Amino acid sequence: MTTLAYVLLASIPSPTQGVWFVGPIPLRGYALCIIAGIILAIWIGNKRWVARGGEPGAVLDISMWAVPFGIIGGRIYHVISSPGPYFGADGNLLDALKIWEGGLGIWGAIALGGVGAWIGCRRKGVPLTAFADAVAPGVAVAQAVGRLGNWFNNELYGAALDAPWALTIYRWDAGLGQAIRDSTGQPLVLGTFHPTFLYELWWNLGVAALVIWADRRFNLSRGRAFALYVAAYCAGRVWIEALRIDPAEEILGLRLNVWTSILVFVAAVAWFVTHRGPREDLTPAASRGNGEDDDTAAEPDADPEDSSSDRSDDVTGTAEEELASDKPVGRSRTGRSSSPKPADL
């Protein structure tokens, strides 16, 4: 049995190719996973939004703002937290634009994606916190699916590991999106490592299940479901991040993402504890009433009984005047109506 065959049987295999061509069009496994995750997040978020009384399709409309902002924010955070390939001695700044080669930081995606969601919510006239609560489990599922993209790219693995669940990693050509092969055409094996992408994938699915359960059990509102998702995700990201060996910025001996996870965890817990209250009203009428004037809104209708009373008084007064003057009120001496002729109008 060859060394390659032994490694494949004793560990989790990785793809040897992450890009396929349909004519001149490249289909990248990483991009397909990101797109699939976004679609799932919107679908789950829409179902939860409608169940809360929201307008169908509103989540998709708001996502048209949130998703592009999130992708840009995720890429910016990745470049800042791993500057070597872009600003290092052998780095290339233009590679920062090559999102298809992998590299989206979740914290940047949430931060700037939140800005896009805020814009979308303002345009739809719905509360941002309610939108965040609705999409929270879907975002966790999207992250889980997106981690499969790291598997296709043979990236974001942990320390070396010799165990049945170890992940086989090949020497990788990121430009071509495939494993580097020897003279015989066999892919070169880099080693076996902790499958941190798989750890995070399962953790994210667990977070999604936790949020759905807690939301049903405790009727969460005011952004608390989203805060629970953030806190639970951060708790897992700390230990998963500690296993990774890919280059990253460090502060006081800890990776930047570990510090970020700790700080965001504290903020999320603080929000969850301090923001309580009934769920926001998501009915269309309530949404339109959020500070927006309705030109069609008239003053409160008069009491129908008052209107009929006024008409009755007018009729009684007219009858009394006719009896006192022996002639109909509102008519001339000739008996013709004193109202203007049509030509006078």
C-alpha positions in Angstrom: 0.0 0.0 0.0 1.4 3.4 -1.0 1.9 6.2 1.5 -0.8 8.3 -0.2 -3.3 5.4 0.0 -2.5 4.9 3.6 -3.0 8.5 4.5 -6.3 8.7 2.6 -7.6 5.6 4.5 -6.5 6.8 7.9 -7.8 10.4 7.7 -10.6 12.6 6.2 -9.7 13.3 2.6 -9.7 16.8 1.1 -10.5 17.7 -2.5 -7.6 17.8 -4.9 -9.4 20.4 -7.0 -11.4 23.4 -6.0 -12.1 25.0 -9.5 -13.9 23.5 -12.5 -14.3 25.1 -15.9 -17.5 25.3 -17.9 -16.0 26.6 -21.1 -14.1 29.8 -20.1 -16.2 30.2 -16.9 -14.6 29.0 -13.7 -16.8 27.4 -11.1 -15.1 27.7 -7.7 -16.1 25.4 -4.8 -15.5 28.2 -2.3 -17.8 30.7 -4.1 -20.5 28.0 -4.6 -20.5 27.3 -0.8 -20.7 31.0 0.0 -23.7 31.5 -2.4 -25.4 28.4 -1.0 -25.0 29.7 2.5 -26.5 33.1 1.6 -29.5 31.4 0.0 -30.1 29.2 3.0 -29.8 32.2 5.4 -32.3 34.2 3.4 -34.7 31.3 3.2 -34.5 30.5 6.9 -34.7 34.2 7.9 -37.8 34.8 5.7 -39.6 31.8 7.3 -38.9 33.1 10.8 -39.8 36.7 9.8 -43.2 35.7 8.4 -43.8 33.5 11.5 -43.3 36.6 13.6 -45.8 38.6 11.6 -43.5 40.3 9.1 -44.1 41.0 5.5 -43.1 38.1 3.1 -40.1 39.1 1.0 -38.8 41.8 3.4 -35.8 39.7 4.4 -34.8 39.3 0.7 -35.2 43.1 0.1 -33.0 43.9 3.2 -30.5 41.3 2.2 -29.8 43.1 -1.1 -28.1 45.7 1.1 -26.7 43.5 3.9 -25.0 40.8 1.7 -22.8 43.1 -0.5 -21.8 45.1 2.6 -21.1 41.9 4.5 -18.8 40.5 1.8 -16.8 43.7 1.6 -16.5 43.9 5.3 -15.5 40.3 5.6 -12.7 40.8 3.1 -11.5 43.9 4.7 -11.3 42.2 8.1 -9.4 39.2 6.6 -6.8 41.4 4.9 -6.3 43.4 8.2 -6.1 40.3 10.4 -3.8 38.4 7.9 -1.7 41.1 6.2 1.3 39.0 5.3 0.1 37.9 1.8 -0.9 41.4 0.9 1.5 43.8 2.7 4.4 41.5 3.5 7.8 41.4 1.8 6.5 38.9 -0.8 2.9 40.1 -0.7 0.8 41.5 -3.5 -1.8 44.2 -2.6 -3.9 43.3 -5.6 -4.4 39.8 -4.2 -6.7 41.5 -1.6 -9.3 41.7 -4.3 -9.2 38.0 -5.1 -12.0 36.9 -2.8 -12.5 33.8 -4.8 -9.2 32.4 -3.5 -10.7 32.4 0.0 -10.6 34.7 3.0 -13.6 36.3 4.6 -13.5 37.4 8.2 -16.8 36.9 10.0 -16.4 39.9 12.3 -16.0 42.3 9.4 -18.9 40.6 7.6 -21.2 41.1 10.6 -20.0 44.6 11.3 -20.4 46.0 7.8 -23.2 43.7 6.9 -25.0 45.2 9.9 -24.6 48.6 8.4 -26.2 47.3 5.1 -29.0 45.7 7.1 -29.6 49.0 8.9 -30.0 50.8 5.6 -32.3 48.1 4.3 -34.4 48.2 7.5 -34.7 52.0 7.3 -35.9 51.8 3.7 -38.5 49.1 4.7 -39.5 50.8 7.9 -38.9 47.8 10.1 -36.9 47.5 13.4 -33.3 46.3 12.9 -33.4 44.3 16.1 -36.4 42.3 14.9 -34.6 41.6 11.6 -31.5 40.5 13.4 -33.4 38.1 15.6 -35.2 36.6 12.6 -32.0 35.9 10.6 -29.7 34.8 13.4 -30.1 31.0 13.0 -29.8 31.4 9.2 -26.5 33.3 9.5 -25.1 30.5 11.7 -26.2 27.9 9.0 -24.6 30.0 6.3 -21.4 30.1 8.2 -21.5 26.3 8.5 -22.0 25.9 4.7 -19.4 28.5 4.0 -16.8 26.5 5.9 -17.1 23.8 3.3 -15.5 26.3 1.0 -12.3 26.2 3.1 -12.3 22.5 2.7 -12.4 22.8 -1.1 -9.4 25.3 -0.8 -7.4 23.1 1.6 -7.1 25.9 4.1 -7.7 27.0 7.7 -6.7 23.7 9.2 -5.3 23.2 12.7 -2.2 21.7 14.2 -0.8 18.4 13.0 -2.9 15.4 14.1 -2.6 11.6 13.8 -6.1 10.4 14.4 -9.0 8.9 12.4 -10.6 12.3 12.2 -7.5 14.1 11.0 -7.8 16.0 7.8 -5.5 15.3 4.8 -4.1 18.6 3.4 -2.4 18.7 0.0 0.3 21.2 -1.1 -1.9 23.7 -2.8 -1.7 26.1 -5.8 -4.1 28.9 -4.8 -3.9 30.5 -8.2 -4.9 27.3 -10.1 -7.2 26.1 -7.3 -5.8 22.6 -7.2 -3.3 20.4 -5.5 0.3 20.4 -6.7 1.3 17.1 -8.2 4.6 15.2 -8.6 6.1 13.9 -11.8 3.8 10.9 -11.8 0.6 13.0 -11.4 0.0 12.2 -7.8 -1.0 15.1 -5.5 1.6 16.0 -2.9 0.4 15.5 0.7 1.4 18.2 3.1 0.3 16.2 6.2 -2.7 15.5 8.4 -4.1 18.2 10.6 -7.0 19.1 12.9 -10.1 19.7 10.7 -10.9 23.1 12.2 -13.3 23.8 9.4 -15.3 20.8 10.4 -15.2 21.7 14.1 -16.6 25.1 13.3 -19.1 23.7 10.8 -20.7 21.4 13.5 -20.4 24.1 16.2 -22.3 26.6 13.9 -25.1 24.1 13.3 -25.3 23.6 17.1 -25.5 27.4 17.6 -28.4 27.6 15.1 -30.3 24.8 16.9 -29.6 26.6 20.3 -31.0 29.9 19.0 -34.1 28.3 17.5 -34.8 26.4 20.7 -34.2 29.4 23.0 -36.3 31.7 20.8 -39.3 29.3 21.0 -38.8 28.6 24.7 -38.3 32.2 25.9 -39.9 34.3 23.1 -36.7 36.3 22.6 -36.9 39.9 21.2 -35.1 43.2 21.0 -32.0 41.6 19.4 -31.6 39.0 22.1 -31.8 36.0 19.7 -29.0 37.6 17.6 -27.0 38.3 20.8 -27.3 34.7 21.8 -26.0 33.6 18.4 -23.0 35.9 18.7 -22.2 34.8 22.2 -22.5 31.1 21.5 -20.5 31.4 18.3 -17.7 33.4 20.1 -17.4 30.7 22.8 -16.6 28.1 20.1 -14.5 30.3 18.0 -12.0 30.9 20.9 -11.0 27.2 21.2 -11.2 26.5 17.5 -9.1 29.5 16.7 -6.5 28.4 19.2 -6.0 25.2 17.2 -5.3 27.0 13.9 -1.7 27.4 12.6 -2.3 29.6 9.5 -0.5 33.0 9.8 -2.4 35.7 11.6 -1.7 38.8 13.6 -1.1 38.3 17.3 -1.5 40.5 20.4 0.1 39.4 23.7 0.7 35.9 22.3 -2.9 35.4 21.2 -4.3 35.6 17.7 -6.3 38.7 16.9 -9.4 36.6 16.3 -9.2 35.2 19.8 -9.2 38.7 21.3 -12.0 39.8 19.0 -14.1 36.7 20.0 -13.6 37.5 23.7 -14.5 41.2 23.4 -17.5 40.5 21.2 -18.7 37.7 23.6 -18.7 40.1 26.5 -20.7 42.7 24.4 -23.2 40.1 23.3 -23.8 38.8 26.8 -24.3 42.4 28.0 -26.9 43.1 25.3 -28.7 39.8 26.0 -29.0 40.6 29.7 -30.0 44.3 29.4 -32.4 44.3 26.5 -35.7 42.9 27.4 -39.3 43.5 26.4 -42.1 42.3 24.2 -41.5 41.4 20.6 -41.7 44.2 18.1 -44.9 44.5 16.0 -44.0 43.5 12.5 -47.4 43.9 10.9 -47.4 46.1 7.7 -49.6 48.7 9.3 -47.3 49.0 12.3 -44.3 49.2 10.0 -45.8 52.1 8.0 -46.5 53.9 11.2 -42.9 54.0 12.3 -42.5 57.8 12.1 -43.8 58.0 8.5 -46.6 60.4 7.6 -49.4 59.0 5.5 -50.8 61.6 3.1 -54.0 59.7 2.8 -54.6 59.8 6.6 -57.4 62.2 7.3 -58.5 63.7 10.6 -60.5 61.4 12.8 -63.9 60.7 11.3 -66.7 62.6 12.8 -69.3 60.6 14.8 -71.9 59.4 12.4 -74.6 60.2 15.0 -73.4 63.8 15.2 -73.6 64.1 11.4 -77.1 62.8 11.3 -78.1 65.1 14.1 -76.7 68.1 12.2 -78.7 67.2 9.1 -81.8 66.7 11.2 -81.4 70.2 12.7 -81.0 71.7 9.2 -84.2 70.1 8.0 -86.2 71.3 11.1 -84.9 74.8 10.7 -85.9 75.0 7.1 -89.4 73.8 7.7 -89.9 76.4 10.5 -88.8 79.2 8.2 -91.2 78.1 5.4 -94.1 78.2 7.8 -93.2 81.6 9.1 -92.9 83.2 5.7 -95.6 81.2 3.8 -93.0 80.6 1.1 -90.3 78.1 0.5 -86.9 79.1 1.8 -84.2 79.1 -0.9 -86.6 80.0 -3.8 -87.2 83.4 -5.5 -90.5 85.3 -5.8 -91.0 83.7 -9.2 -90.9 80.3 -7.6 -87.6 79.4 -9.4 -84.6 78.2 -7.5 -82.2 80.9 -6.5 -79.3 78.5 -6.9 -76.8 79.4 -9.6 -77.4 78.2 -13.1 -75.0 75.7 -14.5 -73.4 78.4 -16.7 -72.6 80.4 -13.5 -70.6 77.6 -12.0 
